[in-house]
């Protein structure tokens, strides 16, 4: 692990419409001006389009992870991260990667270990379906009841955190629940100093991967929350 280095991890699967624009929007000169070397790590889950080529063209390192799954991609990314700070974002342009420098400043200036984001604060019209908003609200209530964590958006996929918190985190999920599992491990079980900050959430580039499976994903997430509370 290199001091003063930040690793930005982006999981991707058939994201040729958004990956290049997402990477290009990362303000590398600003981060370098803050004293950080920047590693952009795209974890590709077996794309059948031009995702990998476009990611490399935009200046990212690409790791091919043949085992499918959102959580699996992140765990592979964590294992290859060289920075002492890790930031995350999706490949579809929904998260404001241009805000990473300000999020890093908040992490450092407020002496935090883990910073997560709230997509509902400034959500662009059409960025999330009504059904998904309902599902996320249910998961927010479950997180608050089961773990007493007042996170408005426990399923947000944009985080900035110190890499050393991963040493104590027990991450079992290879799929969507990893998003809240990491937060539970860091903020509930390991009592990290944390904060949730508002961000702008935008409409994605390309087609969503959740068409026809949104409720299934939601129930999987809810079941995982309950299981995590009973058996760590």
N, C-alpha and C positions, 0 to 999 in steps of 0.2 A: 504493500500500500504506500502510495506516494503522498507526502504532505503537500498541502495546497493544490490539490487536484480534485476536480469534480467530475463524476461520471454521470452522464445522462442516459438512462436506459429507456428504450422504446421497443415494446413488443410489437411484432407485425405479422400479419398473415394476409396476403393478397391486398396490399394497401398502396398499389402503384399510383392511385389518384391523389394521395395525400402525403406520402412519406417524404418526397423530395422537398415539398413546400414546408413541411413540419420541421425538417432538419435545418433548412435554410433560414427559418425564422428564429432559430436559437441565436441569441446575441453573444456569439463567441468573443468578439473584441471587447465587449463590456466585461465579461467574466475574466478574461485575461488581464484587463486593466485593474481588476480587483485582486489580482495576484494568483489566479487559478489557471492551471493547465486544464484543458477541456478534453475529456474522452466521451465521444458520442457512440453508444453501443446499441445497435439494432439487433434484437434477437428474433430471427425469422423462423416461424413454425412450419416451414415447408411451402412457401408461396409458389404458385404456378404462373405468376405474372412477372412483371419486371421490377418488383419491389426491391430485390437485393441490388440489382444493377443501379437503380435510381438512388438507393441509400448510399452506396459506395461513391457514386458521382457527386453526391452532396457533401461528402467528407466524413461519413460514418464508418465505423468498424462493423462488420456483419458477422454474427455467429449463427450458424444453422442449428436449430434444435429440432430434431425429427420427432420428438415426443410432443404431441399437441397439448395445448392448454395454456390459458392466461397465466395461471400461477406457476406452471412449469417454466414458462418463458422468463418470468421475473426471477425465479430461483437460479436459473442458469445465468441470467444477467448479473445477479448479485455475486455469483461465484467468480465472474470475470471482471468485476468492477475494480479499478485501480485507485479510485479516489477515496479520500477520507469523508467526502460528502457525496451522497447519491441523490439525484433528482429523477423523477419519472414523468412520462407523458405518453399519450396514445399516438399512433401514427396517422390518425385521420384528421388532424388539424383542429380538434375540438378544444384542446387545452391551450392556454396562453403561454407557450414556451418563452415568449419574450419577457415574461414576468419572473423568470428564474433568478436573475440577479437580485431583484428586490426581495424575493423569498429567501434567498441565501443570506442577505443582509439581516432580515428579520430573525432568522435562525441564530446567527452569530451575535447580533446586538442584544437579543433577549435571552441569550444563553440557553437555547432550547436544544433538545435532542431530536425531536420529531415534529415536523410541520405538515399538516394535511390541509386540504382545500375544500371549500364549499361552492359547488357548482350552482346552487339555487340562488345565490346572492345576485348574480348578474347573468342570467341565462337568456341567451338569444332565442327569439321566437322560433319554434320548430326544432330546437336543438335536442329536445327530449319529448317522447310521446307522453300523453296523459296517463296511459297505462303504466309506463315506467316511473312516472312521478308518484303514482299511488304506491307502487312496489317499494320505491326508495323511502317513502314516508313510513311504511310498515317496518322496514328494516331499521330506520332511525329510531322508532319507538322501541323495537326489540333490543337494540344496542343500549338504549338508555335504561330500560328495565333490567336487563340481564347483567350489564356491566357498569351501570351508573356513569357512562361516558356521554357527556353532552356534546355530541357531534351531530350537526345538522345533516351532514352528508357522509355517512360512514362508507359508502361505496365509491367515493371519488377515487380516481386513479392517478391523481397528481400529488406527489409527496416530495418533500425535501427533508433529508435526515442524515444524521451521522452514521457512517457505515458500522461503527463499533456496536451499535445496538443489535445488529444481526447475530452477534455471538451468543446472545441469550434468548433469542426468539425461536420458538418451536413452530415452524411453519409446515403444516401437513398438507395443505390443499395444493393441488396442481391446476385448479380451475379458477372460476370467478371468485369464490370466497376468499382467496388470498388477500384481496383488497381490504376487507375488514379484519381478516385474521392478523395481518401485520400490525394494524392499529391496536387491536386488542392486546397483542403480545407486548408492544412497545408501551402503551399508555395505561393498560390495566395491570397486567401481570408484572411488568418490569418497572412500573412507576416512573417512566421517562418524563422529562419536562416537555410538554407539548402544547400546541396551539392549532386552532383551525382558522384559516383566513379566507376571506371571500375572493373569488376569481370570476372572470368572464368565461362563460361556457358557450361555445359556438356550434353551429351546424357542421356536421362532418363532411369531409370529402369522400365520395364513393358511397357504396351501399353498406348498411349495417350488417354485422354478422349475427344479430339476434332476431332477425325476422322469423316469426313463427315459433320462437322458443323463449320469448321473454318471460312468460309465467313459469316455465320450467326452471329457468335461471333464478328467478325470484324465490321459488320454493326451495331450490338447492341452497341458496344463500341463507334463508331463514332456518332451515334444518341445521346447517353448519353452525350458525350462531348458538342454537340451543345445545347442540352437541358439544361445542367448545366450552360452554358454561358448565356442563356436566363432567366432561372428560377433556382435560387439556391435551 
